[in-house]
């Protein structure tokens, strides 16, 4: 491409790697709101090492312009919707090594923002994962208790760090399935179905409104001398 993406550097991060990181962040944070709507973050803060940030800054506004187009195209192709105007900013992070990238995202709507909450639904009940470790099983001491003779007392657990989730079987007698496949440990994505005995549990990451806060992304953008 005759564009900022075509620019390559002898060392450090490449523009195409930033593009891949943004697509990956959108896919990871995609949340099913209804059958016809999947929302994704609309504000992205790209963390780069000091040297990489300087190199990307040298591309001027062309890089951010193309990243905005890429994000919009990926959303359109995947059927995603944004909760607010798309904003992408670059920020130098001296904690990062040259050649690495970290994307921080949020979904803004109006004057507030949206955070992401993990829930498990089964039998009409909806359980919010308020803890980093949630145990599912037949026992009364499980965090999510299911009345299923095919379940062990402590059958499986879901680990949630606020961004990513993991399903882990706890040595159950009859095993745990994820989307119909038996697993011992697997990463969870929104919409996946966990089967324990005859019980199906649906894992979802859903948006939750939160109070407005300062627009950090705008400050970072101004620091780089480019307009979103």
Buried (B, 14 or more C-beta within 10 A) or exposed (E): EEEBBEBEBEEBBBBBBBBEBBBEBBEBBBBBEEEEEBBBBBBBBBBBBEBBBEBBBEBEEBBBBBBBEBBEEBBEEEEBBBBBEBBBBBBBBEEBEEBBBBBBBBBBBEEBBBEBBBBBBBEEEEBEBEEEEBBBBBBEEBBBBBEBEBBBBBBBBBBBEEEBBBBBBBEBEBBBBBEEEEBEEBEBBBBBBBBBBEBEBBBBBBBEEEEEEEBBBBEBBEBBEBEB
